[in-house]
Amino acid sequence: MKKTLITTLILATIASTLWTLRDSRTAQALPQCPDTPPIVIDPGHGGIDGGTNVPGMLEKEVVLDIALRTKKYLDRYKVPVVLTRDTDTALGGNWDSGHLRRDLNQRIRIANHCRAGLMLSLHVNHTRNASERGMMIFYQPSRTGRDAAYLFDDILRRWPLHSRPEQPHPRKDFAVLKTKAPALLVELGFISNDQDRQLLADNAYRERLAQALSSGSAAIYQKWLKHGSP
C-alpha cells in the first residue's frame, strides 16, 4: 500500500512538471518588474484571440490602445506600471484546447510575479440587446477589492464617463480577478450599442478614458503608499 502511494505521488509530480514545461513553451515569458509593487494593467485578449467584435472593431485592439494611453499618464504621475501585453500578443501561446486556460493563468502569473498593488483588467462588452450601454465594474470580493472598485466607480462618474445605475459587482468566477492583489475588471462600454461603439472608436474619448483610469489607479496607489500596502 505504501509503495503504491509513493509511486502515485511520483507519477503525479512528473505529470505536473511536464504540464508546467508545456505551458512554459507556449505561454509568454514573464516581464521585468519594478522595485515597487506596480499597477498591473491587463488589456484583455490579444493575438489570435480578438475578443468580442463588430465589423471594423475588435475588442483586443480597443483595450490595448486604451491601456497604452493609461500607462502614458501613469508614467507621468511616477506610478509604477506593468502591462500584461503591450503589443497584439496572444498570452496563451498556440491556439489549441488549452489556450484560454494558459492565457488567463499567464495574466494572473504576471500580476503575482510583480507583486501587483492592483490588477486592472480592461474589456469591452457585448450583448444581443443593442440598447444596453455603459461601463461596468467587477471586483475581487475582498475589502480592498471593493474599496478600489468604488473609488474607480466614483471617478468614472465624475468625469463623467459612467452613468449606469448599478454599483460595482463582486465576482468570484472571473479568472483574472483571482490574483493575490486586489483586482478589478472594467467593461469600457458595449460594442453592440451604436452610441458606445462610436465613443470607443473616437480618439478623444479614448484619451478621456485613459485619463480617468490613470487618475483612479494613481489615487489608489497614493492611498496605499501613504497607509501601507493593501
C-alpha positions, -999 to +999 in steps of 0.1 A: +000+000+000+028+024+010+048+015-022+017+022-043+011+056-027+047+066-032+045+056-069+013+075-073+029+107-058+060+103-081+038+100-112+017+130-101+048+151-096+062+141-131+029+149-147+027+183-130+063+191-141+056+181-177+024+202-177+043+232-164+071+228-190+044+226-217+029+258-206+063+275-204+069+266-241+036+280-252+029+310-229+048+343-230+078+350-207+072+369-175+080+407-177+106+426-157+091+441-126+097+474-109+111+475-074+078+490-060+046+469-064+031+483-096-004+488-111-008+459-135-029+469-165-043+439-183-057+446-219-079+416-225-075+390-253-048+396-280-032+379-309-053+351-323-080+359-297-097+391-309-123+391-281-158+404-289-161+423-322-183+440-348-173+449-383-144+473-382-138+470-344-120+443-323-121+443-285-084+434-284-074+465-303-096+489-284-084+478-249-047+477-259-049+512-272-066+525-240-042+505-218-012+521-236-027+556-232-034+549-195+002+538-190+014+571-205-004+591-179+007+568-150+043+572-162+038+610-159+025+605-123+055+584-115+033+554-107+050+521-115+030+502-140+033+469-159+012+458-189+003+421-193+008+428-230+019+459-249+015+445-284-011+424-302+001+392-285-016+360-275-006+354-239-018+318-242+006+309-270-006+284-296-043+281-304-054+248-290-077+234-264-056+248-236-051+283-250-078+301-229-066+285-196-030+294-203-040+329-213-058+336-181-032+319-160-005+340-176-023+372-167-025+361-131+011+349-131+023+384-143+003+402-115+016+378-088+051+377-102+054+415-100+037+417-066+010+440-081-006+466-059-037+465-082-047+443-111-068+464-136-082+443-164-098+461-194-125+447-216-153+457-239-188+443-235-213+428-260-249+417-258-278+409-281-298+438-266-285+467-287-299+493-263-277+481-235-248+505-230-224+520-204-195+509-183-195+481-157-170+474-129-164+440-114-142+434-084-124+407-065-147+400-035-123+414-008-123+446+013-095+461-007-111+450-040-143+466-030-126+498-019-108+500-053-139+493-073-160+520-055-131+546-059-130+538-097-168+540-099-168+574-083-140+588-105-156+575-137-189+590-128-173+624-120-156+627-154-184+618-164-179+585-183-201+562-164-238+565-159-252+531-153-274+529-122-259+498-106-229+497-083-197+476-089-203+439-088-183+414-068-174+383-088-157+351-077-159+334-110-138+358-132-104+342-135-084+375-139-098+386-105-081+357-087-048+374-081-031+380-048-035+417-053-069+435-053-083+432-088-108+450-110-123+442-144-137+472-162-160+468-191-155+501-210-187+500-229-209+479-252-195+473-286-230+461-296-245+496-289-243+523-316-235+551-291-209+532-271-193+519-303-190+554-317-174+566-285-150+537-283-139+545-318-132+581-310-096+590-301-106+619-279-129+597-259-102+570-255-079+597-242-105+608-216-110+571-206-072+568-201-070+599-180-099+587-158-084+552-154-050+566-146-065+590-121-082+561-103-050+540-104-029+569-091-054+576-063-053+540-052-015+539-054-011+571-034-036+559-008-018+526-003+016+542-004+005+565+024-013+539+046+007+508+036+001+481+011-034+466+007 
